[in-house]
Amino acid sequence: FLYPLPENIGITLEVDDNNKIRSVRPDSPAAKAGVRPGDRLLRAADTDIYTTTDLQWALNPVSEPGKITLQLSRAGKKLPLV
């Protein structure tokens, strides 16, 4: 996929609050990594995430199947990398 959708890793981002996670698909890679709705996605690999497009940019070079490191915050506190 060229610039794959966040849904490929199992997350949907909020439309108006672009780096806030709206939903996590059960049994997806994101769910298995402990990502939860309401978490804020700060960084994916080496890319700061402000919009869905930023996440697509970060996902683009990842092979299928592949891995990507995510930096999240929950309730205003940074979480360990997943």
C-alpha positions in Angstrom: 0.0 0.0 0.0 1.2 3.5 -0.8 0.7 5.6 2.4 -1.3 2.9 4.2 -4.3 3.8 6.4 -4.0 3.7 10.2 -6.7 1.0 10.1 -4.0 -1.4 8.7 -2.5 -1.5 12.2 -6.0 -1.5 13.8 -6.5 2.1 14.8 -8.9 4.9 13.8 -8.0 8.5 14.6 -10.4 11.2 15.6 -11.5 13.4 12.7 -11.1 16.8 14.5 -8.5 15.8 17.1 -6.2 14.1 14.6 -3.7 12.3 16.8 -6.2 11.1 19.4 -7.2 7.4 18.9 -11.0 7.0 18.4 -11.0 3.2 18.3 -8.8 0.1 18.3 -9.9 -3.0 16.4 -9.8 -6.1 18.7 -7.0 -8.5 18.0 -5.2 -6.0 15.8 -1.4 -5.2 16.1 -2.3 -2.0 18.0 -4.6 -3.8 20.4 -2.0 -6.5 21.1 0.5 -3.6 21.8 -1.9 -2.2 24.4 -3.1 0.8 22.5 -6.5 2.1 23.8 -9.2 4.5 22.6 -8.4 7.9 24.0 -4.7 7.5 23.8 -2.8 10.2 22.0 -0.3 9.1 19.3 2.7 11.4 19.6 5.2 9.6 17.4 5.5 6.7 15.0 9.0 5.5 14.2 10.9 8.8 13.7 7.8 10.9 12.7 5.9 13.2 15.0 2.2 12.6 14.6 -0.2 15.5 14.3 -2.5 14.2 11.6 -3.6 11.0 9.9 -1.3 11.9 7.0 1.7 12.0 9.3 0.9 8.4 10.4 0.4 7.3 6.9 3.9 8.8 6.0 5.4 6.8 9.0 3.7 3.6 7.9 4.7 3.8 4.3 8.2 2.3 4.5 7.1 -0.5 6.9 7.0 -3.9 5.1 4.1 -6.4 5.4 4.3 -7.8 8.0 6.4 -5.3 9.8 7.0 -3.5 13.0 6.8 0.2 14.0 7.5 1.8 17.3 4.8 4.1 18.7 5.0 6.8 21.4 1.7 7.3 23.1 0.3 9.4 25.9 -2.6 8.5 28.1 -4.2 11.0 30.5 -1.5 13.5 29.7 1.4 11.1 30.6 3.9 9.6 28.1 3.8 5.8 28.0 6.7 3.5 27.4 7.3 2.9 23.7 5.2 0.1 22.1 
